[in-house]
């Protein structure tokens, strides 16, 4: 926690200590990999940073600065492994985990496409406009979102609650939301395409809102045009290839504004966990699901929820916020800030 608290002053959004073991024993395991094949993390010299900690002394590793950082490299060389370690770096790890000194800005959020999710009254116009039949996007609603609209909504909702870092892996992102190449633009004019891809907004998102992004990119060099730092993974070793990537970059016309954002105010009577209009019931059968009365809340696209108790706390927090914090004046961010302050004072 002390190390994480030093990130902001150092101008960093994440830190990975030398000697960390990032790979897990298996895809469905949280245990560290063991054996001769384990490659311990070593920072590129150009990104090496040191901190003095009260009980460990000097700790050295890779500091990831604010801005737009890419993690590139061939398939199976450790790109997603590094990103997954960063997404769990919002938590403290137990001794022996291998990632004890991997820390990330506590307001870092993993963003994915989430086909089929429900979206209610979200202003996705910074990314999506001019839908067919004049359908508005500044107060967008659907019960069955596409990949692009779901990813747009996930970003806007994260910004709405105070996210400071976005973590995106191209493997779980919507391709048409992330990039639109020159040949496709020539065939389908921009005036006929409702989606403004993330590559066009990632820079201005940082410049205007201070929100950094870390992206795993293995198949699209266009992101070199907007990147501040490029880290290459090769056989699970990390290299700073920013200069090489910048030599390949090309000028890109970027918008001067991120776009309009909205302040949503949730209504208390919109939240109910009642069964058939009677008593309220909240159950959590698995980590990724809340049965909230007659509704089922699917949290599978939130990999930073790691324990069933967190899921249960979310369900009960919804009721608590409805009863004590939703007053038809406070925004979602203000309500969550009040809840966080109360939990800090009183605990769960």
C-alpha positions in Angstrom: 0.0 0.0 0.0 2.9 2.3 0.7 4.4 1.6 -2.7 1.0 2.2 -4.4 0.8 5.5 -2.6 4.1 6.7 -4.1 2.9 6.3 -7.7 1.2 9.6 -8.2 4.1 11.7 -6.8 6.4 9.8 -9.2 4.2 10.5 -12.2 3.4 6.8 -12.6 0.3 4.8 -13.0 1.9 1.4 -12.4 5.0 -0.3 -11.1 6.3 -3.9 -11.6 9.2 -4.8 -9.3 12.2 -6.7 -10.7 12.0 -10.3 -9.6 8.2 -10.5 -9.8 6.7 -13.7 -11.1 3.8 -12.7 -13.3 2.7 -15.9 -15.0 0.2 -18.1 -13.2 0.3 -21.8 -12.8 -2.6 -22.2 -15.1 -5.2 -20.1 -16.8 -7.8 -20.8 -14.1 -5.3 -20.5 -11.2 -4.2 -17.6 -9.1 -1.0 -19.4 -7.9 2.3 -18.4 -9.4 4.1 -20.5 -12.0 6.9 -22.6 -10.6 9.7 -24.7 -12.1 12.6 -24.1 -14.4 10.5 -22.3 -17.0 9.7 -19.4 -14.8 11.1 -16.1 -16.0 11.3 -13.4 -13.3 10.4 -9.9 -14.4 13.2 -7.5 -15.2 12.6 -3.8 -16.1 14.0 -2.2 -19.3 16.8 0.1 -18.2 15.0 3.2 -19.7 11.9 2.6 -17.5 13.7 1.5 -14.4 12.5 3.3 -11.2 13.4 2.8 -7.6 11.5 3.4 -4.4 12.5 3.3 -0.7 10.1 1.3 1.3 10.0 1.2 5.2 10.3 -2.6 5.6 12.0 -3.6 2.4 14.5 -0.9 1.7 15.2 0.0 -1.9 12.9 -1.6 -4.5 13.7 -1.3 -8.2 11.4 -2.2 -11.2 9.5 -0.8 -14.2 7.5 2.3 -13.8 4.8 3.0 -16.3 4.3 6.7 -16.7 1.0 8.6 -17.2 -0.2 8.8 -20.8 -0.8 6.1 -23.4 1.3 3.0 -23.1 1.2 0.0 -25.5 2.2 -3.5 -24.7 3.2 -5.2 -27.9 4.9 -8.4 -29.0 4.2 -11.8 -30.6 1.4 -14.2 -29.5 2.1 -16.1 -26.3 5.1 -13.9 -25.4 3.5 -12.4 -22.2 1.5 -9.4 -23.3 -1.8 -10.3 -21.6 0.1 -11.8 -18.7 1.6 -8.4 -18.0 -1.7 -6.6 -18.4 -3.4 -9.1 -16.1 -0.8 -8.5 -13.4 -1.5 -4.8 -13.7 -5.2 -5.2 -13.5 -4.8 -7.1 -10.2 -2.3 -4.5 -9.0 -5.1 -2.5 -7.5 -5.0 -5.1 -4.7 -2.4 -6.0 -2.2 -1.0 -9.6 -2.6 -0.1 -12.2 0.0 3.5 -13.3 0.4 4.4 -16.0 -2.1 2.0 -14.7 -4.8 4.9 -13.5 -7.0 3.2 -10.1 -7.6 3.6 -8.6 -4.1 5.3 -5.6 -5.5 3.2 -5.1 -8.6 1.0 -2.1 -8.0 -1.4 0.0 -10.1 -3.3 3.2 -9.6 -6.3 2.1 -7.5 -8.6 3.7 -10.0 -7.5 1.6 -12.9 -10.4 -0.2 -14.6 -10.3 -3.1 -17.1 -12.4 -2.3 -20.2 -13.9 -5.0 -22.4 -16.5 -5.4 -25.1 -19.6 -6.9 -23.6 -22.0 -8.1 -26.3 -25.6 -8.4 -25.1 -25.3 -6.2 -22.0 -28.0 -3.7 -21.0 -27.3 0.0 -21.3 -29.6 2.6 -19.7 -29.4 6.3 -20.3 -25.7 6.5 -21.1 -24.2 9.3 -23.2 -22.0 7.4 -25.6 -21.9 10.3 -28.1 -18.1 10.8 -27.7 -17.7 7.5 -29.6 -21.0 6.8 -31.4 -23.2 9.3 -33.2 -25.6 9.5 -36.2 -27.2 6.1 -35.8 -29.7 5.0 -38.5 -33.2 6.3 -38.1 -31.9 9.3 -36.0 -31.6 7.2 -32.9 -30.0 9.4 -30.2 -26.7 8.4 -28.5 -26.5 11.1 -25.8 -29.1 9.2 -23.7 -28.6 5.7 -25.2 -30.6 2.7 -24.1 -30.7 -0.9 -25.2 -31.2 -4.3 -23.7 -28.9 -6.0 -26.2 -25.7 -3.9 -26.9 -23.3 -4.7 -29.7 -19.6 -5.1 -29.1 -18.9 -1.4 -30.0 -21.7 0.2 -28.1 -21.0 -2.0 -25.0 -17.3 -1.0 -25.0 -18.2 2.7 -25.5 -20.7 2.4 -22.5 -18.1 0.6 -20.4 -15.6 3.4 -20.9 -18.1 6.2 -20.3 -19.5 4.6 -17.1 -15.9 4.1 -15.9 -15.2 7.8 -16.4 -18.4 8.6 -14.7 -17.3 7.0 -11.5 -13.7 8.5 -11.5 -11.5 6.0 -13.4 -8.0 7.3 -13.9 -6.5 4.5 -16.0 -8.1 2.3 -18.6 -6.7 -1.2 -19.2 -7.6 -2.7 -22.6 -6.6 -6.0 -24.2 -7.3 -6.2 -28.0 -8.3 -9.9 -27.5 -11.4 -8.8 -25.5 -12.1 -5.6 -27.3 -14.4 -4.8 -30.3 -12.2 -4.5 -33.4 -14.5 -1.8 -35.0 -14.4 0.2 -31.8 -10.6 0.1 -31.5 -9.5 0.9 -35.1 -10.6 1.8 -38.6 -7.9 1.6 -41.2 -7.3 3.8 -44.2 -8.7 1.5 -46.8 -11.9 0.9 -45.0 -12.3 4.7 -44.6 -11.9 5.1 -48.4 -14.6 2.5 -49.0 -17.0 3.6 -46.3 -16.8 7.3 -45.8 -16.5 8.6 -42.2 -19.8 10.5 -42.7 -21.5 7.1 -43.0 -19.8 5.5 -40.1 -21.4 6.2 -36.6 -18.4 4.9 -34.7 -15.4 7.1 -33.8 -12.8 4.5 -32.9 -10.9 4.6 -29.6 -7.6 5.4 -31.4 -9.1 8.8 -32.3 -10.1 9.7 -28.7 -7.4 8.0 -26.5 -5.0 11.0 -26.7 -7.6 13.7 -26.1 -9.0 11.6 -23.2 -5.7 11.9 -21.5 -5.1 15.6 -22.4 -8.5 16.8 -21.3 -9.5 14.4 -18.6 -6.2 13.1 -17.3 -7.2 9.5 -18.0 -4.3 7.3 -19.0 -4.6 4.0 -21.0 -2.5 0.8 -21.1 -3.3 -1.3 -24.2 -2.3 -4.7 -25.3 -1.9 -4.3 -29.1 -0.5 -7.2 -31.2 -2.0 -6.6 -34.6 -2.4 -2.9 -35.3 0.6 -0.6 -35.6 -1.7 2.4 -36.1 -1.6 2.9 -32.3 2.1 3.8 -32.6 0.8 7.2 -33.9 -0.8 8.1 -30.5 1.4 6.2 -28.0 3.7 7.8 -25.5 5.5 4.6 -24.5 5.7 1.2 -26.1 6.8 -1.9 -24.2 7.6 -5.1 -26.1 7.2 -8.6 -24.6 9.5 -11.2 -26.0 9.7 -14.6 -24.3 8.2 -12.9 -21.2 11.1 -10.4 -21.1 10.3 -6.7 -21.4 11.9 -4.2 -23.7 11.3 -0.4 -24.3 10.8 0.0 -28.0 9.3 3.4 -28.0 11.9 4.9 -30.3 11.5 2.2 -32.8 7.7 2.5 -32.7 7.9 6.3 -33.1 10.1 5.9 -36.2 7.2 3.9 -37.8 4.5 6.3 -36.6 2.6 8.6 -39.0 0.9 12.0 -38.4 -2.8 11.5 -37.6 -5.6 14.0 -37.6 -7.1 13.9 -34.1 -10.2 15.6 -32.6 -9.6 18.6 -30.4 -12.3 17.6 -27.9 -13.2 14.3 -26.3 -16.9 15.1 -26.5 -19.8 15.8 -24.2 -20.2 13.8 -21.0 -23.3 13.7 -18.9 -24.0 13.7 -15.1 -26.5 10.9 -14.4 -28.6 11.0 -11.2 -30.0 7.6 -10.2 -33.5 7.4 -8.8 -34.1 5.3 -5.7 -37.3 3.9 -6.9 -35.5 2.3 -9.9 -33.8 -0.2 -7.6 -35.7 -3.1 -6.2 -34.7 -6.6 -5.1 -38.2 -7.7 -4.3 -39.7 -11.0 -5.4 -43.1 -10.7 -7.0 -43.6 -7.4 -5.3 -42.9 -8.9 -1.9 -39.9 -9.1 0.4 -36.4 -8.4 -1.0 -33.8 -11.1 -1.6 -30.2 -10.9 -2.8 -28.2 -14.1 -3.5 -24.8 -14.6 -5.0 -24.5 -18.2 -6.4 -21.1 -17.5 -8.0 -18.5 -14.7 -8.1 -19.8 -13.2 -11.3 -23.6 -13.2 -10.6 -25.9 -11.4 -8.3 -29.5 -12.5 -8.2 -31.2 -9.2 -7.3 -34.8 -10.0 -6.6 -36.2 -11.0 -10.0 -33.2 -9.7 -11.9 -29.8 -11.3 -12.5 -26.8 -9.0 -12.6 -24.0 -10.5 -14.8 -20.5 -9.4 -13.7 -18.4 -11.7 -15.9 -16.9 -8.8 -17.8 -15.4 -7.4 -14.6 -12.3 -9.4 -14.0 -11.1 -7.1 -11.2 -13.9 -8.6 -9.0 -11.9 -11.5 -7.7 -13.9 -12.9 -4.7 -17.5 -13.8 -4.0 -17.6 -11.6 -0.9 -17.0 -8.6 -3.2 -20.0 -9.5 -5.3 -22.2 -10.0 -2.2 -21.1 -6.6 -0.9 -22.1 -4.9 -4.3 -25.6 -6.4 -4.1 -26.1 -5.1 -0.5 -24.5 -1.8 -1.3 -27.1 -1.1 -3.9 -29.8 -1.4 -1.3 -27.8 0.7 1.2 -27.3 3.5 -1.4 -31.0 3.4 -2.3 -32.0 3.8 1.3 -29.5 6.4 2.5 -27.7 8.1 -0.4 -30.0 8.5 -3.4 -31.8 11.8 -3.0 -32.6 12.7 -6.6 -29.8 15.3 -6.5 -26.5 13.4 -6.2 -24.7 11.9 -9.2 -23.5 8.4 -9.4 -20.0 9.5 -8.6 -21.1 11.5 -5.6 -23.1 8.6 -4.2 -20.1 6.2 -4.6 -17.7 8.7 -3.0 -20.1 9.0 0.0 -20.3 5.3 0.2 -16.5 4.9 0.1 -16.0 7.5 2.8 -18.6 5.8 5.0 -17.0 2.4 4.6 -13.6 3.9 5.4 -15.0 5.3 8.6 -17.3 2.5 9.7 -16.2 -0.6 7.7 -18.5 -3.0 6.0 
